[in-house]
Amino acid sequence: MAGLIRVSKMTVYRLVHSGELPAVRVGRSFRVPENEVHAYLENAYYNAG
């Protein structure tokens, strides 16, 4: 998932723990639903120019 949004694994971990990126805990790892990834990306874009 980190590769999909081009950030480090630690950044994804921080987003999950801050609540910005909803995830489900499975055992000792987290799973982020694909639709949540797309929703996060849509909200993360801003007009830089």
C-alpha positions in Angstrom: 0.0 0.0 0.0 2.8 2.4 0.8 4.1 1.9 -2.8 0.6 2.7 -4.2 0.5 6.1 -2.6 4.3 6.6 -2.8 5.0 7.1 0.9 7.0 5.1 3.4 5.5 2.3 5.5 6.0 4.5 8.6 3.9 7.3 7.0 1.1 4.8 6.4 1.4 3.6 10.0 1.1 7.2 11.3 -1.9 7.8 9.0 -3.6 4.7 10.4 -2.9 5.5 14.0 -4.0 9.2 13.6 -7.3 8.0 12.1 -6.7 9.7 8.8 -6.6 6.4 7.0 -9.1 3.8 8.3 -7.8 0.3 8.7 -8.7 -3.1 10.1 -6.3 -5.0 12.3 -5.7 -8.6 11.3 -3.4 -10.3 13.7 -0.4 -8.1 14.2 -0.8 -6.2 10.9 -3.2 -3.6 9.5 -5.3 -3.9 6.4 -6.5 -0.8 4.6 -9.5 -1.3 2.3 -8.9 -0.3 -1.3 -11.8 2.2 -1.4 -10.3 4.0 1.7 -7.0 4.3 -0.1 -8.7 5.9 -3.1 -10.8 8.2 -0.8 -7.6 9.3 1.0 -5.9 10.1 -2.3 -8.9 12.1 -3.6 -8.9 14.2 -0.4 -5.1 14.6 -0.3 -4.8 16.4 -3.7 -4.7 20.2 -3.8 -4.1 22.7 -6.5 -0.4 23.6 -6.3 -0.4 26.0 -9.2 
